[in-house]
Amino acid sequence: MPVKNRFAELQDEITAWRRDMHENPEILFETHRTSALVAEKLRAFGCDEVATGIGRTGVVGVIKGKTDSKGKVIGLRADMDALPIHEQTGLDYASKTPGAMHACGHDGHTAMLLGAAKYLSETRNFDGTVVVIFQPAEEGGGGGKEMCDDGMMERFGIQEVYGMHNWPGRPVGSFAIRPGAFFAATDQFDITFEGKGGHAAKPHETVDTTVMAAQAILALQTIASRNADPIDQVVVSATSFETSSKAFNVIPQRVQIKGTVRTMSKDMRDLAERRIKDICAGVAATYGGTAEVTYHRGYPVMVNHEEQTEFAAKVAASVSGGCDEAPLVMGGEDFAFMLEERPGAYILVGNGNTAMVHHPEYNFNDEAIPAGCSWWAEIVEQRMPAA
């Protein structure tokens, strides 16, 4: 099993990079320290080109192989940003930034890709060019889209692109992947119900927005149970309910609801948006009020390409001895934007028995580093074998 010996040698160094980033988390596009660290290391590795400021704070490194007989260019992407969560791990390298922590393992992703970049810069045992992509703002900021919008794919001639995410609950260093739709489209909605406020002792003189909004929340659940094909996937979650009055004896003039929609197809995404608007308008009219729905389209469905997925699974099996079929994931992932621009694949690597991502006690498992680095390196060396 070719977990490369070089990564066993580098593991302590890569772990130190990872823990330094863990101790100094940065949110969304504010990855200034992390981006500078990444750029500094890529230059020290001897990358042929290091570009900064792509997608605001993204960093790209270019590594040329010993030969380039076919003009092949592969992109490898890692995310750098942390989450607005207060860390509760008690680690000696826990976050020093109040209200921010690497609760999704992007510190591990960045460290592993840096490790692969160091190895590839040393050996250059491939025929073509590898572009290492370090992206800000995966956690809701759409940094992947911004890097694409800045012309990254065209500027560096990227032909295929590959991504990776750690996955708690899977054995450390094991892999799982699936072709086609993998991670869900993630949208958000804001709904404002307007009625007529008044005294709670005189409800007949009001148009009660609390009752209106409560009925709408229940009715929204019929999108999944009565509008969607039972074999398709849709999750509609109302997650915030706020009245314009907080008094015990006032029926509020206005109620605002916020929530998310997760879908796995364009048709279901369109259906969910349409039904949310229709249901809220209908419920509001029934009670004599009005509803204003603002629907925000976020990350699209992340779709793995067939050929690249098959190849990525073969590489994973060569590294760890096997590769499982991953389940559908109703979470979002903005690598979807890169896969809309170029064929490629996204894989999960096991993080062991740790807290789930986005939990204040989560921590990336450093024992996954050799497998993750080896997969990155093997993607390059097997896809672009030395001439």
C-alpha positions as CSV (number, residue, x, y, z in Angstrom):
1,M,0.0,0.0,0.0
2,P,1.8,3.1,-1.1
3,V,1.4,5.5,1.8
4,K,4.6,7.2,0.8
5,N,7.5,6.8,3.2
6,R,8.3,10.5,2.6
7,F,5.1,11.5,4.3
8,A,5.9,9.4,7.4
9,E,9.1,11.3,7.5
10,L,7.3,14.6,7.1
11,Q,4.4,13.8,9.5
12,D,5.8,15.7,12.5
13,E,6.6,18.8,10.4
14,I,3.2,18.7,8.7
15,T,1.5,18.2,12.1
16,A,3.3,21.3,13.4
17,W,2.0,23.4,10.5
18,R,-1.5,22.1,11.1
19,R,-1.5,22.8,14.8
20,D,-0.1,26.3,14.2
21,M,-3.0,27.0,11.9
22,H,-5.4,25.4,14.4
23,E,-4.1,27.8,17.1
24,N,-4.6,30.8,14.8
25,P,-8.0,30.3,13.0
26,E,-9.3,32.8,10.6
27,I,-12.9,33.1,9.3
28,L,-14.2,33.5,5.7
29,F,-12.0,35.7,3.6
30,E,-10.0,37.0,6.6
31,T,-7.3,34.3,6.1
32,H,-4.5,36.8,5.9
33,R,-2.1,35.0,8.3
34,T,-2.9,31.6,6.9
35,S,-2.6,32.7,3.3
36,A,0.7,34.4,4.0
37,L,2.0,31.2,5.7
38,V,0.9,29.1,2.7
39,A,2.5,31.4,0.2
40,E,5.7,31.5,2.2
41,K,6.0,27.7,2.4
42,L,5.2,27.2,-1.3
43,R,8.0,29.6,-2.2
44,A,10.3,27.8,0.2
45,F,9.4,24.5,-1.5
46,G,10.6,25.9,-4.8
47,C,7.2,26.1,-6.6
48,D,7.6,27.5,-10.1
49,E,5.0,30.2,-9.5
50,V,3.1,31.4,-6.4
51,A,0.1,33.7,-6.9
52,T,-1.8,35.4,-4.1
53,G,-5.0,37.5,-3.9
54,I,-7.0,35.1,-6.1
55,G,-10.6,35.1,-4.8
56,R,-9.5,37.9,-2.4
57,T,-7.2,35.9,-0.2
58,G,-6.7,32.6,-2.1
59,V,-3.3,31.3,-2.9
60,V,-2.2,29.2,-5.9
61,G,1.1,27.4,-6.4
62,V,2.4,25.9,-9.7
63,I,4.7,22.9,-9.8
64,K,6.0,21.6,-13.1
65,G,7.0,18.0,-13.6
66,K,10.3,16.8,-15.0
67,T,8.6,16.6,-18.4
68,D,5.6,18.0,-20.0
69,S,4.9,16.0,-23.2
70,K,1.2,16.2,-23.2
71,G,0.4,19.6,-21.6
72,K,-1.7,18.1,-18.8
73,V,-2.6,20.3,-15.9
74,I,-4.3,19.1,-12.7
75,G,-5.6,21.2,-9.8
76,L,-5.6,20.1,-6.2
77,R,-7.7,22.2,-3.8
78,A,-7.8,22.6,0.0
79,D,-9.9,25.1,2.0
80,M,-8.3,27.3,4.7
81,D,-11.0,29.0,6.7
82,A,-12.3,28.3,10.2
83,L,-15.7,28.6,11.8
84,P,-17.3,31.2,14.2
85,I,-17.4,28.6,17.1
86,H,-15.9,28.9,20.6
87,E,-13.5,25.9,20.9
88,Q,-14.0,23.5,23.8
89,T,-11.3,20.9,23.2
90,G,-9.0,21.8,26.0
91,L,-6.0,21.1,23.7
92,D,-2.7,22.8,24.4
93,Y,-2.8,24.2,20.8
94,A,-6.5,25.2,21.0
95,S,-7.6,28.4,19.3
96,K,-6.2,31.6,20.7
97,T,-8.9,33.6,18.9
98,P,-12.1,33.9,20.9
99,G,-15.2,32.8,19.0
100,A,-13.2,31.2,16.1
101,M,-12.0,27.6,15.7
102,H,-11.0,25.1,13.1
103,A,-14.1,22.9,13.7
104,C,-14.2,21.4,10.2
105,G,-10.6,20.4,9.7
106,H,-9.6,22.9,7.1
107,D,-6.4,23.3,9.0
108,G,-5.8,19.6,8.2
109,H,-6.7,19.9,4.6
110,T,-4.4,22.8,4.1
111,A,-1.5,21.1,5.9
112,M,-1.9,17.9,3.9
113,L,-1.9,19.8,0.6
114,L,1.2,21.7,1.7
115,G,2.8,18.4,2.5
116,A,1.9,17.0,-0.9
117,A,3.2,20.3,-2.5
118,K,6.5,19.9,-0.6
119,Y,6.9,16.3,-1.8
120,L,5.9,17.1,-5.4
121,S,8.3,20.0,-5.5
122,E,11.1,17.8,-4.3
123,T,10.5,14.8,-6.7
124,R,8.7,16.3,-9.7
125,N,8.2,12.7,-10.8
126,F,5.3,13.4,-13.2
127,D,4.7,14.5,-16.8
128,G,2.7,17.8,-16.7
129,T,1.9,20.5,-14.3
130,V,0.1,20.5,-10.9
131,V,-1.7,23.6,-9.5
132,V,-2.2,23.6,-5.7
133,I,-5.2,25.7,-4.8
134,F,-5.7,27.1,-1.2
135,Q,-9.1,28.6,-0.9
136,P,-10.7,30.9,1.6
137,A,-14.3,31.2,2.7
138,E,-15.7,27.7,2.1
139,E,-17.9,28.0,5.2
140,G,-20.7,30.1,3.6
141,G,-18.6,32.7,1.8
142,G,-18.4,31.0,-1.6
143,G,-14.6,31.4,-1.9
144,G,-14.5,28.7,-4.5
145,K,-16.8,30.7,-6.8
146,E,-14.7,33.9,-6.2
147,M,-11.5,32.1,-7.2
148,C,-13.2,30.8,-10.4
149,D,-14.7,34.2,-11.1
150,D,-11.2,35.6,-10.9
151,G,-10.3,33.4,-13.9
152,M,-8.2,30.9,-12.0
153,M,-9.0,27.9,-14.2
154,E,-8.1,29.7,-17.4
155,R,-5.1,31.6,-16.0
156,F,-3.4,28.4,-14.9
157,G,-4.8,26.1,-17.6
158,I,-6.4,23.7,-15.2
159,Q,-8.0,20.7,-16.9
160,E,-9.1,18.6,-14.0
161,V,-9.6,19.4,-10.3
162,Y,-9.7,17.3,-7.1
163,G,-10.7,18.0,-3.6
164,M,-10.8,16.2,-0.2
165,H,-12.5,16.4,3.1
166,N,-11.9,14.6,6.4
167,W,-14.8,12.6,7.7
168,P,-15.3,11.7,11.4
169,G,-16.7,8.2,12.1
170,R,-14.7,6.6,9.3
171,P,-11.5,4.7,10.1
172,V,-8.5,6.9,10.0
173,G,-7.0,7.1,6.6
174,S,-9.7,5.2,4.8
175,F,-11.5,6.6,1.8
176,A,-15.0,6.9,0.5
177,I,-16.4,8.5,-2.7
178,R,-19.4,8.4,-5.0
179,P,-20.0,9.5,-8.6
180,G,-22.7,12.1,-9.5
181,A,-24.6,14.2,-7.0
182,F,-22.7,14.0,-3.7
183,F,-23.2,17.1,-1.5
184,A,-26.5,19.1,-1.5
185,A,-27.3,22.5,-2.9
186,T,-27.7,24.8,0.1
187,D,-30.2,27.7,-0.1
188,Q,-31.6,30.1,2.5
189,F,-35.0,31.8,2.9
190,D,-36.2,34.9,4.8
191,I,-40.0,35.2,5.2
192,T,-41.8,38.2,6.7
193,F,-45.4,37.8,7.7
194,E,-47.3,41.1,8.0
195,G,-50.6,41.4,9.8
196,K,-52.3,43.7,12.3
197,G,-50.9,43.9,15.8
198,G,-52.9,44.5,18.8
199,H,-53.9,43.6,22.4
200,A,-53.8,39.9,23.2
201,A,-57.2,40.3,25.0
202,K,-58.7,41.5,21.7
203,P,-57.5,39.0,19.1
204,H,-60.6,39.6,16.9
205,E,-59.3,43.1,16.2
206,T,-55.9,41.8,15.0
207,V,-54.5,39.8,12.1
208,D,-52.4,37.4,14.1
209,T,-49.0,36.9,12.5
210,T,-47.9,34.3,15.1
211,V,-50.7,31.9,14.2
212,M,-50.0,32.7,10.5
213,A,-46.3,31.9,10.7
214,A,-46.8,28.8,12.9
215,Q,-49.2,27.4,10.3
216,A,-46.7,28.2,7.5
217,I,-43.9,26.3,9.3
218,L,-46.0,23.2,9.5
219,A,-47.2,23.6,5.9
220,L,-43.6,23.9,4.6
221,Q,-43.0,20.3,5.8
222,T,-45.5,19.2,3.1
223,I,-43.0,20.1,0.4
224,A,-41.0,17.0,1.4
225,S,-44.0,14.8,2.3
226,R,-46.5,15.7,-0.4
227,N,-44.8,17.7,-3.3
228,A,-41.4,15.9,-3.7
229,D,-41.0,12.6,-5.4
230,P,-40.3,10.2,-2.4
231,I,-37.1,8.9,-4.0
232,D,-35.7,12.5,-4.4
233,Q,-34.1,14.4,-1.6
234,V,-35.2,17.7,0.0
235,V,-34.9,19.1,3.5
236,V,-36.7,22.3,4.4
237,S,-35.8,23.6,7.9
238,A,-37.2,26.7,9.5
239,T,-34.5,27.6,12.0
240,S,-35.4,31.0,13.3
241,F,-38.8,32.5,14.4
242,E,-38.8,36.1,15.6
243,T,-41.8,38.3,16.5
244,S,-41.8,42.1,16.3
245,S,-43.0,42.2,19.9
246,K,-41.7,40.4,22.9
247,A,-44.4,41.4,25.3
248,F,-46.7,38.8,27.0
249,N,-49.9,40.8,26.1
250,V,-49.2,41.9,22.5
251,I,-50.1,40.1,19.3
252,P,-47.2,41.1,17.0
253,Q,-47.6,43.1,13.8
254,R,-44.8,41.2,12.2
255,V,-43.1,37.8,12.3
256,Q,-39.8,36.8,10.6
257,I,-38.8,33.3,9.8
258,K,-35.4,32.1,8.5
259,G,-34.3,28.7,7.3
260,T,-32.5,26.5,4.9
261,V,-33.3,24.2,2.0
262,R,-31.1,21.3,0.9
263,T,-31.7,19.5,-2.4
264,M,-29.9,17.1,-4.7
265,S,-31.2,18.2,-8.1
266,K,-32.0,21.4,-10.0
267,D,-35.6,20.4,-10.5
268,M,-36.1,19.8,-6.8
269,R,-34.4,23.1,-6.0
270,D,-36.8,25.0,-8.3
271,L,-39.8,23.1,-6.8
272,A,-38.8,23.9,-3.3
273,E,-38.4,27.6,-4.0
274,R,-41.7,27.8,-5.8
275,R,-43.6,25.9,-3.2
276,I,-42.2,28.0,-0.3
277,K,-43.4,31.2,-2.0
278,D,-46.8,29.7,-2.8
279,I,-47.4,28.2,0.6
280,C,-46.5,31.3,2.5
281,A,-48.6,33.5,0.2
282,G,-51.6,31.2,0.6
283,V,-51.4,30.8,4.4
284,A,-51.0,34.6,4.8
285,A,-54.0,35.3,2.6
286,T,-56.1,32.7,4.5
287,Y,-55.5,34.7,7.7
288,G,-55.8,38.1,6.1
289,G,-52.1,39.0,6.1
290,T,-49.3,39.1,3.6
291,A,-46.0,37.2,3.2
292,E,-42.8,38.4,1.6
293,V,-40.4,35.6,0.8
294,T,-36.7,36.2,-0.1
295,Y,-35.0,33.1,-1.4
296,H,-31.2,33.1,-1.5
297,R,-29.6,30.5,-3.7
298,G,-26.3,29.4,-2.2
299,Y,-23.9,26.6,-3.1
300,P,-25.1,24.3,-6.0
301,V,-25.3,20.6,-5.9
302,M,-21.7,19.2,-5.8
303,V,-21.5,16.7,-8.7
304,N,-18.6,14.3,-9.0
305,H,-17.7,13.5,-12.6
306,E,-17.8,9.8,-13.5
307,E,-14.4,9.2,-15.0
308,Q,-12.5,11.3,-12.5
309,T,-14.4,9.7,-9.6
310,E,-13.5,6.2,-10.8
311,F,-9.8,7.3,-11.1
312,A,-9.9,8.9,-7.6
313,A,-11.3,5.8,-6.1
314,K,-8.6,3.7,-7.8
315,V,-5.9,5.9,-6.3
316,A,-7.5,5.8,-2.9
317,A,-7.6,2.0,-3.0
318,S,-3.9,2.0,-4.0
319,V,-3.1,4.1,-0.9
320,S,-5.3,2.5,1.7
321,G,-6.2,-0.9,0.4
322,G,-9.8,0.0,-0.5
323,C,-12.3,2.7,-1.2
324,D,-16.0,2.6,0.0
325,E,-19.1,4.1,-1.6
326,A,-19.9,7.3,0.3
327,P,-23.4,8.2,1.3
328,L,-25.2,11.2,0.0
329,V,-24.4,14.3,2.2
330,M,-27.1,16.9,2.7
331,G,-24.5,19.4,3.8
332,G,-23.1,21.9,1.3
333,E,-19.6,22.2,-0.2
334,D,-18.4,25.1,-2.4
335,F,-16.0,22.8,-4.3
336,A,-19.2,22.4,-6.3
337,F,-18.3,25.7,-8.2
338,M,-15.0,24.3,-9.3
339,L,-16.6,21.0,-10.5
340,E,-19.0,23.1,-12.6
341,E,-16.0,24.7,-14.3
342,R,-13.9,21.6,-14.7
343,P,-14.3,17.8,-14.5
344,G,-13.0,16.3,-11.3
345,A,-13.9,14.5,-8.0
346,Y,-14.1,15.1,-4.3
347,I,-13.3,12.3,-1.8
348,L,-13.7,11.7,2.0
349,V,-10.8,10.6,4.2
350,G,-11.5,9.0,7.5
351,N,-10.8,11.1,10.7
352,G,-11.5,8.2,13.2
353,N,-13.7,8.3,16.2
354,T,-13.8,12.1,16.8
355,A,-16.5,14.6,17.4
356,M,-18.4,15.5,14.2
357,V,-17.4,18.5,12.2
358,H,-18.8,21.9,13.3
359,H,-18.8,20.7,16.9
360,P,-16.9,22.7,19.6
361,E,-15.0,19.5,20.6
362,Y,-14.0,18.5,17.1
363,N,-10.3,18.2,16.2
364,F,-8.6,17.0,13.0
365,N,-6.8,13.7,13.4
366,D,-3.1,14.1,12.6
367,E,-2.9,10.3,12.0
368,A,-4.8,10.9,8.7
369,I,-2.0,13.1,7.3
370,P,0.1,10.3,5.6
371,A,-2.9,8.9,3.8
372,G,-4.2,12.3,2.7
373,C,-0.9,13.5,1.5
374,S,-0.3,10.2,-0.4
375,W,-3.6,10.5,-2.1
376,W,-2.8,14.0,-3.4
377,A,0.6,12.9,-4.6
378,E,-0.7,9.7,-6.2
379,I,-3.4,11.6,-8.0
380,V,-0.6,13.6,-9.7
381,E,1.8,10.7,-10.3
382,Q,-0.8,8.2,-11.6
383,R,-2.8,10.7,-13.7
384,M,0.4,12.2,-15.2
385,P,2.9,9.4,-15.1
386,A,6.5,10.4,-15.8
387,A,7.4,10.0,-19.5
